[in-house]
Amino acid sequence: MGNEGDAKYSDFNGRVADLVRKQTRVVNELIAQAEPLLENDKTKQDAATMLYQAQLGMPKNKRLLKLLNETGVKPMVQQAGSAIWPTASCR
């Protein structure tokens, strides 16, 4: 039974590691797309939505945390989240 469990662990571990890599890639792409959009007032809302999605996917991403520490970015991202999930703030 120990070998069967090890085989299952190896199978699931590989799948989970692959999912984490894909999720990291998607989050990094969202952040990379959002960064230049933050500079233009017309596209800031789109950037905030992308950053909100990135925050949902990987809230401890270092690049995301740096962006959220910039002046005005965090409230904008929170507002984008409220627009997407209006009842989330009512919990």
N, C-alpha and C positions, 0 to 999 in steps of 0.2 A: 504494500500500500504506500510506502514511503516513496518509491520510485514513481508511482502514478501521480502522487501529489506534486512531486518535483517536476514532472512533465507538464502538468496542468499549470503550475506556477510559471514555468518557462514560457509556455504558450501565452498565457495572459500577460505576463510581464512584457513580452515583446510587443503585444498589441497595445498595451497601455503606453509604453514608451513611444510607439509610433504615433498614437493619438496626441500625446503631449508635444511631440515635435511639430506635428501639423498645427496644433493650436498655437504654439509659440510663433510659427511662421505667419499664421493669419493675423495674430495680434501685432506682430512687428510690421506687417504690410499695412494694417490700418493706421498705425502710428506714423509710419513713413508717409502715407498719403495725407494725413491730417496736418502734419507739421507745416507744410507750405501754405495750406489753406487758412491757417491761423493768422497769417500776415495780412489777409485781405478782409475787409469788413463784410463784403458781400458773401464770402464763403465761410465765415467763422461758424455759422450754425451747422453747416455740413461737417466741419472739423470737429465740433463739439459732439455731434452724433457718433462720428467714427471713434473718438476718444472714449465715449461712453461704452460703445461696443467692446473696445479694447479693455476697458476697465472690468467689464463683465467677464471677459475671457481670461484675463490674467491681471488681477488687481495689484500684484506686487511687482509688476514689470518695472525695472529701474528707469527705463526711458520714459515710460508713462508717468511715473512718480515725479520725475524732473519736470515734465511738462505741466503737471498739475500744480506744482509749486510756483509756476510763473504767475504773475499778477493777472487776476481776472479769469484764468483758465478753469480753475476748479468750480467756481459758481456757474460758469457757462455749461460745463459738462453736467453738473447736477441738474441744471434747468433742462438740458436736453433729455436727461433720464426721466425727469418728471413729465415731460411732454410725451415720452414714449410709454411710460407706465404711470399714469396719473394717480392710481390708487396705492402705489408703493409707499408714498409718504404717509398714508393713513394707517399704517400697521401699528 
